[in-house]
Amino acid sequence: MVALLETQAMRAAERAAIDSGAVTGAALMERAGGAVVAAIRARWPDLWRGRARALVLCGPGNNGGDGYVIARRLRDAGWKVAVLATGAPARQPPDAARMRALWEGAGGRTGPLDPAAVAAALPADLVIDAVFGAGLARPPEGAVAAALALLAAGGAGGARVVAVDGPSGLDLDTGAVADAGGVPAAHLTVTFHRARPGHYLGAGPGLCGDLAVADIGLAAPDTGLAAPGPGAIRLVRPDLPPEGPEDPQVQELARAQGHKFTHGHVLVLSGPAIASGAARLAGRAALRVGAGLVTLGARPEDLAPLAPAVTAVMLRPVADGAALGAWLAGDRRIGTLCLGPGLGLDGRAAELVAAALAAGRATVLDADAITLVARDPALRAALHPGCVLTPHEGEFARLMPEAAPGDGPLAATRRAARALGATVLRKGPSTVIAAPDGTSFIHAATGARAVPWLATAGAGDVLAGLIAGLLARGLAPARAAALGAWLHVEAARAFGPGLIAEDLPDLVPVVLGAVLKERGSAPLRPDGRIHPGIFGDR
């Protein structure tokens, strides 16, 4: 995984580097502008063959300063460059004003940024959007807003559009836009040091195009292998699953001789037999991801009709909440519970959720279980840090009716995790996962990784089972949710269109095997356990 930084944290990183004396603001601006030019050359080498024309739009702040560096370097490379800007030099930050002076001192001209000037400067081969980036404090107004709207409406023609930090008008913390019709979509976005949440949330993926993150020397590269600290935001990488240290007690358990119970026992609670398919999907997914045992807890009268439908998943009668509580009290080997898929909303279901939460074990709450928690303040109060809730948008709204109207998906999910005292995985094309301490993960299934065929009945039940199986293997709740989301999408990508939920569990070994092959690792160690490259167990 790699770290994401919100805007204020990014500014703090820049300020800390400058205050330490390690670098100047002007040097960072030169590096940023140079990184954009390098990214353009790598992305479109054909533009360097022949005489290319660039239109560079510069804003009043440091993003505009980057734009002047880009303009100067493109001109030095033989491009014909036009620069349009907003804001008087006297009102610009010192480093940005210096870059403008270097551009103009070497003969460059700067015109006003308005629709007429933009139209006169086109056609061009390349348009650089360095107007606001991450520095937009309020929606653009007047001539600047009109110029951006012209570009957003296709005024750039066939030009390739590059955004510096982010398309102007996109909130890089939330992915929200004040006016979707006025934000120019980019073919390529180049940001610096770390990506921002808004690159992956809301309108971000559709507006940013391809995203390049350039190292400008603010810190050592992020290996992504360390467990994130409280409050950190991490992107679940699309190429490798997250790794990290596990709970020490689980590590000790893993050192014991291999046995099915050392890999965890998951109990999935089922509702009526007629609706048990969801619970069976969750159970199979938990097995496929590595849980040692999975038991389906069903009503006693449903055991006979369910028996032919399960094989490796075991069956056990669980009549009501009292029966569940007694079983859990007598068998500590059941370390993880999964409730919600096909559970129902009747009295038995509510009793089971209450008994499960009272046991204090690792617990995944999905679907009907979330609805029950949202309805009952006592169940909500019984949530604990070992719980993972996996709501879709409608369930999230019912679970958190007090959410602040201005919250984006990241802020709202973090607020929910704090309020509930549990990990929350908010489903969507960009899935947001948050722990109670604010540690967050974003898993983006957008762009080349989009899987619209994953929107199929039962897919969410499989995700709940994957997370339960990973909890059983000893991963912390937020990390189990992050890895579960990654596996869920990768399994869907491995199948392709036409996917149904039953296909997903059996593709999990394919995905894990591909990861191990990529790392040059055998899938099994000599003792028969799964290689530590997958789960990080020692």
Secondary structure, 3 states (H helix, E strand, C coil): CEEECCHHHHHHHHHHHHHCCCCCHHHHHHHHHHHHHHHHHHHCHHHHCCCCEEEEEECCCHHHHHHHHHHHHHHHCCCEEEEEECCCHHHCCHHHHHHHHHHHHCCCCEEECCHHHHHHHCCCCEEEEECCCCCCCCCCCHHHHHHHHHHHHHHCCCCEEEEECCCCCECCCCCCECCHHHCCCCCEEEEECCCCHHHCCCCHHHHHCEEEEECCCCCCCCCCCCCCCCCCEEECCCCCCCCCCCCHHHHHHHHCCCCHHHHCEEEEECCCHHHCHHHHHHHHHHHHCCCCEEEEEECHHHHHHHHHHCCCCEEEECCCHHHHHHHHHHCCCEEEEEECCCCCCCHHHHHHHHHHHHHCCEEEECHHHHHHHHHCHHHHHHCCCCEEECCCHHHHHHHCCCCCCCCCHHHHHHHHHHHHCCEEEECCCEEEEECCCCCEEEEECCHHHCCHHHCCCCHHHHHHHHHHHHHHCCCCHHHHHHHHHHHHHHHHHHHCCCCCCCHHHHHHHHHHHHHHHHCCCCCECCCCCECHHHHCCC
